[in-house]
Amino acid sequence: QEVLGIETLHLGLSHPEVAVTLHNIATIECSRGNFSEGVSLYKQVVDMQKIRFGPQHITVAVTLSCLADANEKLGNVDGAIRTYEEALQIRKNVLGKSHI
Protein backbone atom coordinates (compact mmCIF):
# COMPACT_ATOMS: atom_id res chain seq x y z
CA GLN A 1 0.00 0.00 0.00
CA GLU A 2 2.90 2.34 0.76
CA VAL A 3 4.42 1.76 -2.68
CA LEU A 4 1.03 2.44 -4.27
CA GLY A 5 0.82 5.76 -2.47
CA ILE A 6 4.30 6.79 -3.59
CA GLU A 7 3.69 5.72 -7.18
CA THR A 8 0.35 7.50 -7.34
CA LEU A 9 1.88 10.67 -5.91
CA HIS A 10 4.84 10.73 -8.31
CA LEU A 11 3.47 9.03 -11.42
CA GLY A 12 -0.25 9.77 -11.30
CA LEU A 13 -3.18 7.40 -11.02
CA SER A 14 -3.25 6.62 -14.76
CA HIS A 15 0.38 5.45 -14.99
CA PRO A 16 0.82 1.77 -16.03
CA GLU A 17 3.09 1.08 -13.03
CA VAL A 18 0.26 2.07 -10.70
CA ALA A 19 -1.96 -0.48 -12.44
CA VAL A 20 0.74 -3.15 -12.01
CA THR A 21 0.99 -2.40 -8.30
CA LEU A 22 -2.81 -2.49 -7.90
CA HIS A 23 -2.87 -5.81 -9.74
CA ASN A 24 -0.22 -7.20 -7.39
CA ILE A 25 -2.13 -6.00 -4.32
CA ALA A 26 -5.31 -7.61 -5.69
CA THR A 27 -3.44 -10.88 -6.11
CA ILE A 28 -2.15 -10.70 -2.54
CA GLU A 29 -5.63 -9.91 -1.20
CA CYS A 30 -7.02 -12.95 -3.02
CA SER A 31 -4.24 -15.16 -1.68
CA ARG A 32 -5.25 -13.99 1.81
CA GLY A 33 -8.85 -14.97 1.09
CA ASN A 34 -10.03 -11.36 0.74
CA PHE A 35 -11.75 -12.00 -2.58
CA SER A 36 -14.14 -9.03 -2.33
CA GLU A 37 -11.17 -6.67 -2.04
CA GLY A 38 -9.41 -8.51 -4.84
CA VAL A 39 -12.45 -8.15 -7.11
CA SER A 40 -12.67 -4.44 -6.38
CA LEU A 41 -9.00 -3.89 -7.15
CA TYR A 42 -9.01 -6.04 -10.29
CA LYS A 43 -11.99 -4.03 -11.58
CA GLN A 44 -10.02 -0.81 -11.05
CA VAL A 45 -7.06 -2.29 -12.91
CA VAL A 46 -9.24 -3.42 -15.83
CA ASP A 47 -10.71 0.07 -16.13
CA MET A 48 -7.23 1.63 -16.06
CA GLN A 49 -5.89 -0.84 -18.63
CA LYS A 50 -8.82 -0.35 -21.01
CA ILE A 51 -8.22 3.40 -20.95
CA ARG A 52 -4.46 3.08 -21.34
CA PHE A 53 -4.19 0.18 -23.81
CA GLY A 54 -7.68 -0.17 -25.28
CA PRO A 55 -10.28 -2.85 -24.55
CA GLN A 56 -8.73 -5.46 -26.85
CA HIS A 57 -5.27 -5.65 -25.26
CA ILE A 58 -3.81 -8.91 -23.99
CA THR A 59 -2.99 -7.28 -20.65
CA VAL A 60 -6.71 -6.61 -20.18
CA ALA A 61 -7.42 -10.28 -20.86
CA VAL A 62 -4.92 -11.38 -18.21
CA THR A 63 -6.48 -9.15 -15.57
CA LEU A 64 -9.99 -10.20 -16.59
CA SER A 65 -8.97 -13.84 -16.01
CA CYS A 66 -7.77 -12.94 -12.52
CA LEU A 67 -11.01 -11.05 -11.88
CA ALA A 68 -13.03 -14.04 -13.06
CA ASP A 69 -11.10 -16.36 -10.76
CA ALA A 70 -11.74 -14.09 -7.77
CA ASN A 71 -15.44 -13.86 -8.66
CA GLU A 72 -15.63 -17.63 -8.89
CA LYS A 73 -14.12 -17.99 -5.42
CA LEU A 74 -16.72 -15.54 -4.11
CA GLY A 75 -19.44 -17.80 -5.50
CA ASN A 76 -20.34 -15.43 -8.33
CA VAL A 77 -20.15 -18.17 -10.94
CA ASP A 78 -22.28 -16.37 -13.55
CA GLY A 79 -20.10 -13.27 -13.30
CA ALA A 80 -16.98 -15.40 -13.47
CA ILE A 81 -18.18 -17.16 -16.63
CA ARG A 82 -19.02 -13.85 -18.33
CA THR A 83 -15.62 -12.44 -17.41
CA TYR A 84 -13.74 -15.57 -18.52
CA GLU A 85 -15.61 -15.41 -21.83
CA GLU A 86 -14.65 -11.74 -22.29
CA ALA A 87 -11.00 -12.60 -21.59
CA LEU A 88 -11.14 -15.52 -24.02
CA GLN A 89 -12.63 -13.35 -26.76
CA ILE A 90 -9.84 -10.79 -26.36
CA ARG A 91 -7.24 -13.56 -26.55
CA LYS A 92 -8.83 -14.92 -29.73
CA ASN A 93 -8.95 -11.45 -31.26
CA VAL A 94 -5.36 -10.61 -30.35
CA LEU A 95 -3.62 -13.97 -30.70
CA GLY A 96 -5.84 -15.74 -33.22
CA LYS A 97 -8.06 -18.76 -32.78
CA SER A 98 -5.25 -21.23 -33.49
CA HIS A 99 -3.21 -19.90 -30.54
CA ILE A 100 -5.81 -20.90 -27.96
C-alpha positions as CSV (number, residue, x, y, z in Angstrom):
1,Q,0.0,0.0,0.0
2,E,2.9,2.3,0.8
3,V,4.4,1.8,-2.7
4,L,1.0,2.4,-4.3
5,G,0.8,5.8,-2.5
6,I,4.3,6.8,-3.6
7,E,3.7,5.7,-7.2
8,T,0.4,7.5,-7.3
9,L,1.9,10.7,-5.9
10,H,4.8,10.7,-8.3
11,L,3.5,9.0,-11.4
12,G,-0.2,9.8,-11.3
13,L,-3.2,7.4,-11.0
14,S,-3.2,6.6,-14.8
15,H,0.4,5.4,-15.0
16,P,0.8,1.8,-16.0
17,E,3.1,1.1,-13.0
18,V,0.3,2.1,-10.7
19,A,-2.0,-0.5,-12.4
20,V,0.7,-3.2,-12.0
21,T,1.0,-2.4,-8.3
22,L,-2.8,-2.5,-7.9
23,H,-2.9,-5.8,-9.7
24,N,-0.2,-7.2,-7.4
25,I,-2.1,-6.0,-4.3
26,A,-5.3,-7.6,-5.7
27,T,-3.4,-10.9,-6.1
28,I,-2.1,-10.7,-2.5
29,E,-5.6,-9.9,-1.2
30,C,-7.0,-12.9,-3.0
31,S,-4.2,-15.2,-1.7
32,R,-5.2,-14.0,1.8
33,G,-8.8,-15.0,1.1
34,N,-10.0,-11.4,0.7
35,F,-11.8,-12.0,-2.6
36,S,-14.1,-9.0,-2.3
37,E,-11.2,-6.7,-2.0
38,G,-9.4,-8.5,-4.8
39,V,-12.4,-8.2,-7.1
40,S,-12.7,-4.4,-6.4
41,L,-9.0,-3.9,-7.1
42,Y,-9.0,-6.0,-10.3
43,K,-12.0,-4.0,-11.6
44,Q,-10.0,-0.8,-11.1
45,V,-7.1,-2.3,-12.9
46,V,-9.2,-3.4,-15.8
47,D,-10.7,0.1,-16.1
48,M,-7.2,1.6,-16.1
49,Q,-5.9,-0.8,-18.6
50,K,-8.8,-0.3,-21.0
51,I,-8.2,3.4,-21.0
52,R,-4.5,3.1,-21.3
53,F,-4.2,0.2,-23.8
54,G,-7.7,-0.2,-25.3
55,P,-10.3,-2.8,-24.5
56,Q,-8.7,-5.5,-26.8
57,H,-5.3,-5.6,-25.3
58,I,-3.8,-8.9,-24.0
59,T,-3.0,-7.3,-20.7
60,V,-6.7,-6.6,-20.2
61,A,-7.4,-10.3,-20.9
62,V,-4.9,-11.4,-18.2
63,T,-6.5,-9.1,-15.6
64,L,-10.0,-10.2,-16.6
65,S,-9.0,-13.8,-16.0
66,C,-7.8,-12.9,-12.5
67,L,-11.0,-11.1,-11.9
68,A,-13.0,-14.0,-13.1
69,D,-11.1,-16.4,-10.8
70,A,-11.7,-14.1,-7.8
71,N,-15.4,-13.9,-8.7
72,E,-15.6,-17.6,-8.9
73,K,-14.1,-18.0,-5.4
74,L,-16.7,-15.5,-4.1
75,G,-19.4,-17.8,-5.5
76,N,-20.3,-15.4,-8.3
77,V,-20.2,-18.2,-10.9
78,D,-22.3,-16.4,-13.6
79,G,-20.1,-13.3,-13.3
80,A,-17.0,-15.4,-13.5
81,I,-18.2,-17.2,-16.6
82,R,-19.0,-13.8,-18.3
83,T,-15.6,-12.4,-17.4
84,Y,-13.7,-15.6,-18.5
85,E,-15.6,-15.4,-21.8
86,E,-14.6,-11.7,-22.3
87,A,-11.0,-12.6,-21.6
88,L,-11.1,-15.5,-24.0
89,Q,-12.6,-13.4,-26.8
90,I,-9.8,-10.8,-26.4
91,R,-7.2,-13.6,-26.5
92,K,-8.8,-14.9,-29.7
93,N,-8.9,-11.4,-31.3
94,V,-5.4,-10.6,-30.4
95,L,-3.6,-14.0,-30.7
96,G,-5.8,-15.7,-33.2
97,K,-8.1,-18.8,-32.8
98,S,-5.3,-21.2,-33.5
99,H,-3.2,-19.9,-30.5
100,I,-5.8,-20.9,-28.0
